[in-house]
Amino acid sequence: MEAAVDFSMWALFARATLTVKLVMVVLVIASFWSWSVIIQKIIAYRAARREAAQFDRAFWSGEPLDGLFDEIGAEPSGRSARIFAAGMMEWRRSHRQDGGLIANATSRIDRSMDVAVAKEAEELQKGLPVLATIGSTAPFVGLFGTVWGIMNAFIEIAEQQNTNLAVVAPGIAEALLATGLGLLAAIPAVIFYNKLSADSDRILAGYEAFADEFGTILSRQLDS
């Protein structure tokens, strides 16, 4: 009797051609890369929301803004605090030594906070293009491996001149494994890219709203 064919994942990988093996290795690496980005972003966004809530409580506690700025310093660790610090530093630079204000202070303060928000946006969204790339390309990379594997399976069938299922099935299974790995890498990447992009947009909307409110407060003080 013929020995039973091993259809385990490792056996399918071991029997595949070099090209299909390389495709599978690339897809496994892409999957681990996407999951590392996903976990890192989930942790970072959770910390950003927690920090923003804590800073909002401190900002609206009634403490003088100068005192709050002196407390957190010019280079705070929190994202919301960095936006606040950017506005406060420009506010202080806009005062002359005699106590008067330099012209166009409001526009400079707004631009300073806009730059700070843009920097935070770049940091928050770092890594998301990786998920988008993996989500869009992994299925096609897996499909390439499948096509290559099936082509070699048909070549082997032609060489053996045998269309028995026991001859055809192993090669087809090896080829389809590449497509499966491509989908395994792509599906979580697409799902979490959409979720994390929405989370990032909500966090950034909060920063922009805070910058607008803070700019309004400073403008009111300038006018008075």
NUMIGU-99579 format. One record per residue (C-alpha): residue in one letter; x, y, z. Coordinates in Angstrom, 3 decimals. Layout:
<recs>
REC resn       xx       yy       zz
REC    A        X        Y        Z
...
</recs>
This chain:
<recs>
REC resn       xx       yy       zz
REC    M    0.000    0.000    0.000
REC    E    1.151    3.533   -0.724
REC    A    2.209    5.583    2.268
REC    A   -0.313    8.191    3.367
REC    V    0.551   11.731    2.252
REC    D    1.235   14.174    5.081
REC    F   -0.948   17.264    4.695
REC    S    0.232   19.084    7.823
REC    M    1.196   22.742    7.459
REC    W    4.897   22.012    7.885
REC    A    4.798   19.139    5.408
REC    L    3.041   21.307    2.817
REC    F    5.669   23.992    3.314
REC    A    8.541   21.506    3.110
REC    R    7.296   19.995   -0.173
REC    A    6.709   23.374   -1.853
REC    T    9.114   24.768   -4.421
REC    L   11.673   27.391   -3.453
REC    T    9.621   30.233   -4.942
REC    V    6.466   29.218   -3.069
REC    K    8.482   28.802    0.134
REC    L    9.812   32.346   -0.225
REC    V    6.274   33.631   -0.778
REC    M    5.074   31.831    2.368
REC    V    7.975   33.178    4.438
REC    V    7.282   36.742    3.235
REC    L    3.598   36.399    4.127
REC    V    4.348   35.034    7.605
REC    I    6.772   37.914    8.236
REC    A    4.149   40.396    6.976
REC    S    1.559   38.896    9.316
REC    F    3.840   39.218   12.351
REC    W    4.771   42.768   11.277
REC    S    1.140   43.811   10.972
REC    W    0.272   42.342   14.375
REC    S    3.222   44.147   15.976
REC    V    1.963   47.439   14.503
REC    I   -1.613   46.672   15.607
REC    I   -0.618   45.926   19.214
REC    Q    1.703   48.931   19.409
REC    K   -0.990   51.277   18.071
REC    I   -3.697   49.938   20.377
REC    I   -1.413   50.573   23.368
REC    A   -0.368   54.030   22.077
REC    Y   -3.933   55.164   21.367
REC    R   -5.153   53.968   24.741
REC    A   -2.343   55.910   26.431
REC    A   -3.134   58.993   24.310
REC    R   -6.805   58.941   25.315
REC    R   -5.900   58.488   28.977
REC    E   -3.363   61.321   28.863
REC    A   -5.804   63.624   27.081
REC    A   -8.463   63.004   29.734
REC    Q   -5.994   63.701   32.548
REC    F   -4.743   66.886   30.932
REC    D   -8.276   68.131   30.262
REC    R   -9.069   67.770   33.957
REC    A   -5.940   69.744   34.862
REC    F   -6.587   72.399   32.187
REC    W  -10.189   73.028   33.221
REC    S   -9.504   72.776   36.964
REC    G   -9.294   76.561   37.303
REC    E   -5.545   76.657   37.848
REC    P   -3.882   79.676   36.164
REC    L   -2.496   78.771   32.748
REC    D    0.951   80.147   33.603
REC    G    1.057   77.966   36.695
REC    L    0.030   74.898   34.703
REC    F    2.689   75.637   32.100
REC    D    5.363   76.054   34.772
REC    E    4.271   72.753   36.256
REC    I    4.451   70.669   33.047
REC    G    7.453   72.442   31.510
REC    A    8.321   73.361   27.932
REC    E    8.745   69.735   26.794
REC    P    6.058   67.626   28.497
REC    S    5.624   63.941   27.733
REC    G    1.905   64.013   26.953
REC    R    0.552   64.841   23.507
REC    S   -2.147   67.259   24.686
REC    A    0.346   68.893   27.022
REC    R    2.779   69.430   24.125
REC    I    0.092   71.261   22.151
REC    F   -0.656   73.402   25.200
REC    A    3.071   74.054   25.732
REC    A    3.489   75.151   22.106
REC    G    0.724   77.720   22.530
REC    M    2.020   78.950   25.879
REC    M    5.602   79.342   24.656
REC    E    4.428   81.476   21.736
REC    W    2.168   83.410   24.139
REC    R    5.158   84.269   26.315
REC    R    7.360   85.119   23.332
REC    S    4.676   87.555   22.155
REC    H    5.185   89.767   25.222
REC    R    7.809   92.474   25.062
REC    Q    9.998   93.253   28.045
REC    D    7.920   96.334   28.788
REC    G    4.793   94.164   29.075
REC    G    3.334   95.080   25.719
REC    L    2.315   92.606   23.037
REC    I    3.966   92.042   19.682
REC    A    1.542   92.443   16.782
REC    N   -0.268   89.415   15.306
REC    A    0.259   87.327   18.431
REC    T   -3.002   85.432   17.944
REC    S   -2.091   84.147   14.480
REC    R    1.365   83.050   15.654
REC    I   -0.105   81.190   18.614
REC    D   -2.593   79.427   16.348
REC    R    0.139   78.448   13.895
REC    S    2.324   77.137   16.707
REC    M   -0.444   74.889   17.956
REC    D   -1.307   73.798   14.405
REC    V    2.297   72.703   13.910
REC    A    2.190   70.825   17.221
REC    V   -1.060   69.078   16.210
REC    A    0.487   68.130   12.845
REC    K    3.492   66.586   14.598
REC    E    1.227   64.575   16.872
REC    A   -0.826   63.457   13.862
REC    E    2.300   62.207   12.112
REC    E    3.334   60.281   15.213
REC    L   -0.121   58.807   15.797
REC    Q   -0.497   57.628   12.201
REC    K    2.998   56.210   11.892
REC    G    2.725   52.514   11.014
REC    L   -0.789   52.683    9.580
REC    P    0.526   52.717    5.979
REC    V    2.173   49.379    6.763
REC    L   -1.225   47.883    7.561
REC    A   -2.719   49.388    4.413
REC    T    0.098   47.985    2.283
REC    I   -0.106   44.504    3.789
REC    G   -3.886   44.478    3.551
REC    S   -3.862   45.397   -0.133
REC    T   -0.873   43.374   -1.369
REC    A   -0.800   40.186    0.742
REC    P   -3.689   38.471   -1.135
REC    F   -1.949   39.095   -4.457
REC    V    1.380   37.831   -3.126
REC    G   -0.393   34.710   -1.897
REC    L   -2.144   34.346   -5.264
REC    F    1.213   34.546   -7.020
REC    G    2.472   31.703   -4.836
REC    T   -0.664   29.688   -5.618
REC    V   -0.332   30.195   -9.384
REC    W    3.326   29.256   -9.271
REC    G    2.619   26.183   -7.171
REC    I   -0.230   25.005   -9.393
REC    M    1.938   25.496  -12.465
REC    N    4.617   23.266  -10.982
REC    A    1.967   20.753   -9.917
REC    F    0.735   20.451  -13.523
REC    I    4.305   20.149  -14.765
REC    E    4.816   17.258  -12.334
REC    I    1.572   15.624  -13.505
REC    A    2.719   15.889  -17.110
REC    E    6.109   14.412  -16.293
REC    Q    4.581   11.475  -14.407
REC    Q    1.699   11.147  -16.886
REC    N   -0.556   10.354  -13.967
REC    T   -3.722   12.256  -13.078
REC    N   -4.449   10.198   -9.975
REC    L   -5.822   12.326   -7.105
REC    A   -2.983   11.158   -4.882
REC    V   -0.574   12.780   -7.329
REC    V   -2.587   15.969   -7.932
REC    A   -3.782   16.759   -4.395
REC    P   -0.433   17.410   -2.639
REC    G    0.707   19.973   -5.223
REC    I   -2.650   21.769   -5.225
REC    A   -2.730   21.822   -1.418
REC    E    0.771   23.296   -1.252
REC    A   -0.214   25.990   -3.735
REC    L   -3.433   26.900   -1.945
REC    L   -1.553   27.259    1.340
REC    A    0.078   30.393   -0.083
REC    T   -3.329   31.977   -0.740
REC    G   -4.455   31.033    2.754
REC    L   -1.398   32.709    4.298
REC    G   -2.022   35.793    2.158
REC    L   -5.569   36.096    3.443
REC    L   -4.390   35.387    6.997
REC    A   -2.056   38.368    6.758
REC    A   -4.435   40.665    4.867
REC    I   -7.736   40.305    6.731
REC    P   -6.544   41.469   10.200
REC    A   -4.477   44.219    8.567
REC    V   -7.500   45.639    6.731
REC    I   -9.842   45.354    9.723
REC    F   -7.460   47.023   12.158
REC    Y   -6.334   49.633    9.632
REC    N   -9.919   50.868    9.380
REC    K  -10.421   50.743   13.151
REC    L   -7.106   52.394   14.037
REC    S   -7.569   55.078   11.375
REC    A  -10.937   55.957   12.895
REC    D   -9.425   55.997   16.396
REC    S   -6.600   58.247   15.198
REC    D   -9.054   60.641   13.582
REC    R  -11.079   60.892   16.799
REC    I   -7.973   61.573   18.884
REC    L   -6.750   64.215   16.452
REC    A  -10.196   65.819   16.374
REC    G   -9.943   66.158   20.155
REC    Y   -6.517   67.805   19.849
REC    E   -7.801   70.243   17.231
REC    A  -10.834   71.089   19.356
REC    F   -8.584   71.725   22.359
REC    A   -6.264   73.924   20.265
REC    D   -9.261   75.964   19.078
REC    E  -10.588   76.380   22.619
REC    F   -7.185   77.304   23.976
REC    G   -6.606   79.761   21.135
REC    T   -9.966   81.371   21.895
REC    I   -9.046   81.772   25.566
REC    L   -5.697   83.394   24.721
REC    S   -7.329   85.624   22.103
REC    R   -9.895   86.764   24.674
REC    Q   -7.083   87.643   27.099
REC    L   -5.226   89.512   24.374
REC    D   -8.316   91.546   23.527
REC    S   -8.916   92.395   27.166
</recs>
